Amino acid sequence: MLLFLKSISSRSFNHQDFKNNNSSCKELTTTSSSSLSSSSSCISLTVWRKSLIFSCKGFTVIGSDGNLVYRVDNYSGRRDQTILMDASGKPILTICRHKKLRIVDNNWFIYEGEVLGDHDYKASSLRKKPIFCVKKQMKILHSNINVLAHVYYHGTSSNKTYSYIIEGSYANRTCKVLDAKSRNVVAEIRKKQAVIGGVTFGLEVFALIVMPGFDSGFAMAMVVLLDQMFS
């Protein structure tokens, strides 16, 4: 299966589709302090909703050159946090879910690197400052059912000023991450299609398209979050 994914990952995508949704295809930079690589051109990644390690749940992400780019190997003993790693297994971002007593306060925090232990990130002595907070949209409280989540910089949603909006349907693998100010699409999840015959691969294999200058690792973190929110 992995070899097959590598072969189909080289399929080019239609860059014009993004131009139709944006006034221009200019570079956009994430406000994350992460040193992850970004590109001067759009990036097409193939995401397989499966870990390469037996008995683990996670993701395997293949680049357009057929090489492994990112991986997520989520062990059952660490349910409160998920680590996004590069191809070599180096931690890039840690995603921690934070629950309060009220159901409407259902937030996820994104940290740079690795946060050790399931609950260590809650201890003041080991706490890292999150770089982003992602808040799931509660449908019963908002009329715009197309919005899935809001992304807040510096790990807080208290000021109600969000940096990015996630819209669409993760269940159908049709989602867009938009810059809150410009409304430009910075990343998009699409159904993956084969080169011949337009055959789809179901929900387990899909495409992640990242706009120029936007952090592809951060975009993949959004995929992980959406999967936790809506799967």
MARSE-13640 format. One record per residue (C-alpha): z, x, y negated. Coordinates in nm, 4 decimals. Each point is the difference from the previous one (the first is absolute). Layout:
MARSE-13640
+----------+----------+----------+
:       c3 :       c1 :       c2 :
+----------+----------+----------+
:        Z :        X :        Y :
...
+----------+----------+----------+
end
This chain:
MARSE-13640
+----------+----------+----------+
:       c3 :       c1 :       c2 :
+----------+----------+----------+
:   0.0000 :   0.0000 :   0.0000 :
:   0.0849 :   0.2825 :  -0.2407 :
:  -0.3361 :   0.1686 :   0.0600 :
:  -0.1722 :  -0.3319 :  -0.0627 :
:   0.1889 :  -0.0439 :  -0.3281 :
:  -0.1046 :   0.3481 :  -0.1060 :
:  -0.3636 :  -0.0876 :   0.0611 :
:   0.0072 :  -0.3214 :  -0.2036 :
:   0.2065 :   0.1508 :  -0.2832 :
:  -0.3040 :   0.1877 :  -0.1258 :
:  -0.1636 :  -0.3292 :  -0.0966 :
:  -0.0549 :  -0.0139 :  -0.3748 :
:   0.1194 :  -0.2947 :  -0.2066 :
:  -0.1704 :  -0.1785 :  -0.2838 :
:   0.1241 :   0.1617 :  -0.3201 :
:  -0.1723 :  -0.2707 :  -0.2026 :
:   0.2525 :  -0.2546 :   0.1284 :
:   0.2666 :   0.1698 :  -0.2093 :
:  -0.2188 :   0.0102 :  -0.3072 :
:  -0.0402 :  -0.3751 :   0.0302 :
:   0.3774 :  -0.0394 :  -0.0219 :
:   0.0574 :   0.2584 :  -0.2726 :
:  -0.1632 :   0.0555 :  -0.3363 :
:  -0.0373 :   0.3667 :   0.0867 :
:   0.0757 :   0.2357 :   0.2865 :
:   0.2107 :   0.2353 :  -0.2075 :
:   0.2822 :   0.2090 :   0.1424 :
:   0.3394 :  -0.1641 :   0.0276 :
:   0.3183 :   0.2010 :   0.0542 :
:   0.3153 :  -0.1248 :   0.1670 :
:   0.3285 :   0.0375 :  -0.1852 :
:   0.1640 :   0.1377 :   0.3144 :
:   0.1386 :   0.3509 :  -0.0269 :
:  -0.1333 :   0.0769 :   0.3457 :
:  -0.2266 :   0.3033 :   0.0365 :
:  -0.2212 :  -0.1737 :   0.2546 :
:  -0.3699 :   0.0612 :  -0.0300 :
:  -0.2266 :  -0.2309 :  -0.1948 :
:  -0.3742 :   0.0047 :  -0.0256 :
:  -0.2694 :  -0.0182 :  -0.2676 :
:  -0.1918 :  -0.2444 :   0.2196 :
:   0.0921 :  -0.3091 :   0.1975 :
:   0.1651 :   0.0676 :   0.3358 :
:  -0.0654 :  -0.2042 :   0.3132 :
:   0.2687 :   0.0126 :   0.2699 :
:   0.0047 :  -0.1677 :   0.3401 :
:   0.3453 :  -0.1365 :   0.0844 :
:   0.0983 :  -0.0635 :   0.3607 :
:   0.3162 :  -0.2076 :   0.0340 :
:   0.1333 :   0.2129 :   0.2829 :
:   0.1973 :   0.3206 :   0.0353 :
:  -0.1392 :   0.2907 :   0.1988 :
:   0.3445 :   0.0486 :   0.1548 :
:   0.0833 :  -0.2099 :   0.3045 :
:   0.2744 :  -0.2625 :  -0.0509 :
:  -0.0245 :   0.0257 :  -0.3813 :
:  -0.1305 :  -0.2559 :  -0.2415 :
:  -0.1929 :   0.1281 :  -0.2985 :
:  -0.3380 :   0.0898 :  -0.1437 :
:  -0.2720 :   0.2570 :   0.0501 :
:  -0.2256 :   0.0667 :  -0.3001 :
:  -0.3373 :   0.1705 :   0.0350 :
:  -0.2087 :   0.1389 :  -0.2877 :
:  -0.3738 :  -0.0397 :  -0.0464 :
:  -0.0462 :   0.3471 :   0.1522 :
:   0.1622 :  -0.1181 :   0.3234 :
:   0.3198 :   0.2000 :  -0.0453 :
:   0.3566 :  -0.1302 :   0.0118 :
:   0.1354 :  -0.0499 :  -0.3528 :
:   0.3269 :  -0.1964 :   0.0271 :
:   0.2259 :  -0.1239 :   0.2769 :
:   0.3007 :  -0.2246 :   0.0380 :
:   0.2146 :   0.0242 :   0.3126 :
:   0.2767 :  -0.2533 :  -0.0383 :
:   0.2766 :   0.0454 :   0.2556 :
:   0.2064 :  -0.3073 :   0.0894 :
:   0.3225 :   0.1748 :  -0.1012 :
:  -0.1048 :   0.0254 :  -0.3649 :
:  -0.0813 :  -0.3552 :  -0.0953 :
:   0.1159 :   0.0208 :  -0.3606 :
:  -0.2472 :   0.2675 :  -0.1000 :
:  -0.3519 :   0.1090 :   0.0799 :
:  -0.1419 :   0.3465 :  -0.0645 :
:  -0.3612 :   0.0581 :  -0.0965 :
:  -0.1107 :   0.3440 :   0.1190 :
:  -0.3080 :   0.2151 :  -0.0417 :
:  -0.2119 :   0.1108 :   0.2960 :
:   0.2398 :   0.2853 :   0.0846 :
:   0.3054 :  -0.2272 :   0.0037 :
:   0.1404 :   0.1036 :  -0.3384 :
:   0.1857 :  -0.2895 :  -0.1706 :
:  -0.1747 :  -0.1167 :  -0.3163 :
:   0.1700 :  -0.3259 :  -0.0917 :
:   0.2955 :  -0.1949 :   0.1376 :
:  -0.0015 :  -0.3791 :  -0.0221 :
:   0.3445 :  -0.1649 :   0.0085 :
:   0.0632 :  -0.3700 :   0.0160 :
:   0.2869 :  -0.1307 :  -0.2074 :
:   0.1504 :  -0.3421 :   0.0596 :
:   0.2458 :  -0.1881 :  -0.2123 :
:   0.1877 :  -0.3128 :   0.0954 :
:  -0.2465 :  -0.2181 :  -0.1840 :
:  -0.3308 :  -0.0461 :   0.1784 :
:  -0.1985 :   0.0332 :  -0.3221 :
:   0.1227 :   0.3582 :  -0.0450 :
:  -0.2141 :   0.1579 :   0.2675 :
:  -0.1082 :   0.3401 :  -0.1267 :
:  -0.1494 :   0.3163 :   0.1435 :
:   0.0557 :   0.3450 :  -0.1531 :
:  -0.2338 :   0.2979 :   0.0230 :
:   0.1408 :   0.3537 :  -0.0084 :
:  -0.1722 :   0.3351 :  -0.0064 :
:   0.0338 :   0.2023 :   0.3171 :
:   0.2506 :  -0.0951 :   0.2687 :
:   0.3305 :  -0.1812 :  -0.0347 :
:   0.2184 :   0.0993 :   0.2945 :
:   0.1761 :  -0.2646 :   0.2075 :
:  -0.0356 :  -0.3770 :   0.0109 :
:   0.2700 :  -0.0628 :  -0.2584 :
:   0.0410 :   0.3392 :  -0.1680 :
:  -0.2165 :  -0.1080 :  -0.2921 :
:   0.2738 :  -0.2473 :  -0.0933 :
:   0.2609 :   0.2736 :  -0.0322 :
:   0.0374 :   0.1259 :  -0.3545 :
:   0.0382 :   0.3595 :   0.1136 :
:  -0.3393 :   0.0032 :   0.1711 :
:  -0.1865 :  -0.2562 :  -0.2048 :
:  -0.3405 :   0.0882 :  -0.1332 :
:  -0.1448 :  -0.1804 :  -0.2945 :
:  -0.2785 :  -0.2291 :   0.1210 :
:  -0.3354 :   0.0440 :  -0.1668 :
:  -0.1053 :  -0.3612 :   0.0520 :
:   0.1476 :  -0.3366 :   0.0847 :
:  -0.2224 :  -0.2640 :   0.1616 :
:   0.1136 :  -0.3597 :  -0.0254 :
:  -0.1452 :  -0.2641 :   0.2262 :
:  -0.1276 :  -0.3091 :  -0.1761 :
:   0.1909 :  -0.3119 :   0.1009 :
:  -0.2510 :  -0.2839 :   0.0268 :
:   0.2565 :  -0.2717 :  -0.0633 :
:   0.0775 :   0.1488 :  -0.3425 :
:  -0.3519 :   0.0715 :  -0.1263 :
:  -0.3157 :  -0.2039 :  -0.0330 :
:  -0.2433 :   0.2891 :   0.0515 :
:  -0.0137 :   0.0133 :   0.3801 :
:  -0.2607 :   0.2778 :  -0.0129 :
:   0.2611 :   0.2557 :  -0.1126 :
:   0.1745 :   0.1735 :   0.2904 :
:   0.2249 :   0.2503 :  -0.1781 :
:   0.0748 :   0.1877 :  -0.3218 :
:   0.0488 :   0.3757 :  -0.0208 :
:   0.2506 :   0.1367 :  -0.2512 :
:   0.0194 :   0.3614 :  -0.1137 :
:   0.3283 :   0.1954 :   0.0244 :
:   0.1299 :  -0.2220 :   0.2793 :
:   0.1254 :  -0.2904 :  -0.2050 :
:  -0.1207 :  -0.3527 :  -0.0618 :
:   0.2738 :  -0.0858 :  -0.2514 :
:  -0.2200 :   0.0402 :  -0.3070 :
:  -0.2676 :  -0.2326 :   0.1448 :
:  -0.2733 :   0.2430 :  -0.1003 :
:  -0.2058 :   0.0832 :   0.3053 :
:  -0.2633 :   0.2702 :   0.0346 :
:  -0.2177 :  -0.1466 :   0.2751 :
:  -0.0742 :  -0.3388 :   0.1525 :
:  -0.0988 :  -0.0582 :   0.3612 :
:  -0.2179 :  -0.3044 :   0.0601 :
:  -0.1864 :  -0.1557 :   0.2898 :
:   0.0857 :  -0.0607 :   0.3638 :
:   0.1326 :   0.2743 :   0.2241 :
:  -0.0292 :  -0.2315 :   0.2996 :
:  -0.3766 :  -0.0038 :  -0.0583 :
:  -0.0094 :   0.3696 :  -0.1024 :
:  -0.1398 :  -0.0838 :  -0.3424 :
:   0.2375 :   0.1414 :  -0.2633 :
:  -0.0364 :   0.1713 :  -0.3355 :
:   0.2414 :   0.2180 :  -0.1951 :
:  -0.0623 :  -0.0454 :  -0.3713 :
:   0.1217 :   0.1897 :  -0.3033 :
:   0.2245 :  -0.2437 :  -0.1844 :
:  -0.1338 :   0.0828 :  -0.3470 :
:  -0.3718 :   0.0436 :   0.0568 :
:  -0.0313 :  -0.2283 :   0.3035 :
:  -0.2274 :   0.2627 :   0.1541 :
:   0.0031 :   0.0302 :   0.3790 :
:   0.1554 :   0.3334 :   0.1031 :
:   0.0051 :  -0.0577 :   0.3760 :
:  -0.1295 :  -0.2597 :   0.2406 :
:   0.0504 :  -0.1030 :   0.3622 :
:  -0.3116 :  -0.1266 :   0.1744 :
:  -0.0974 :  -0.1074 :   0.3474 :
:  -0.1749 :   0.2798 :   0.1845 :
:  -0.3546 :  -0.0605 :   0.1162 :
:  -0.2120 :   0.1962 :   0.2429 :
:  -0.3190 :   0.1720 :  -0.1097 :
:  -0.2162 :  -0.2096 :   0.2340 :
:   0.0121 :  -0.3774 :   0.0237 :
:   0.2841 :  -0.0569 :  -0.2473 :
:   0.2576 :  -0.0140 :   0.2812 :
:   0.3602 :  -0.0209 :  -0.1207 :
:   0.2940 :   0.1710 :   0.1672 :
:   0.2612 :  -0.2694 :  -0.0455 :
:   0.3190 :   0.0556 :  -0.1952 :
:   0.1127 :   0.3250 :   0.1616 :
:  -0.2741 :   0.2131 :  -0.1582 :
:  -0.0910 :  -0.0366 :  -0.3666 :
:  -0.1188 :   0.1964 :  -0.3014 :
:   0.2057 :   0.1267 :  -0.2936 :
:  -0.2114 :   0.0836 :  -0.3054 :
:   0.1648 :   0.2050 :  -0.2760 :
:  -0.1448 :   0.0236 :  -0.3496 :
:  -0.0543 :   0.3363 :  -0.1755 :
:   0.3209 :   0.1687 :  -0.1145 :
:   0.2332 :  -0.2425 :   0.1754 :
:   0.2362 :   0.1562 :   0.2528 :
:  -0.1248 :  -0.0743 :   0.3525 :
:   0.3454 :   0.0621 :   0.1481 :
:   0.1539 :  -0.2548 :  -0.2350 :
:  -0.2792 :  -0.2438 :   0.0900 :
:   0.0837 :   0.0449 :   0.3679 :
:   0.3677 :  -0.0627 :  -0.0794 :
:  -0.1090 :  -0.3374 :  -0.1396 :
:  -0.1655 :  -0.0759 :   0.3343 :
:   0.3230 :   0.0809 :   0.1851 :
:   0.1974 :  -0.2223 :  -0.2361 :
:  -0.2391 :  -0.2921 :   0.0357 :
:   0.0183 :   0.0303 :   0.3767 :
:   0.3792 :  -0.0194 :  -0.0155 :
:  -0.0088 :  -0.2926 :  -0.2388 :
:  -0.2582 :  -0.2175 :   0.1709 :
:  -0.0184 :   0.0989 :   0.3687 :
+----------+----------+----------+
end
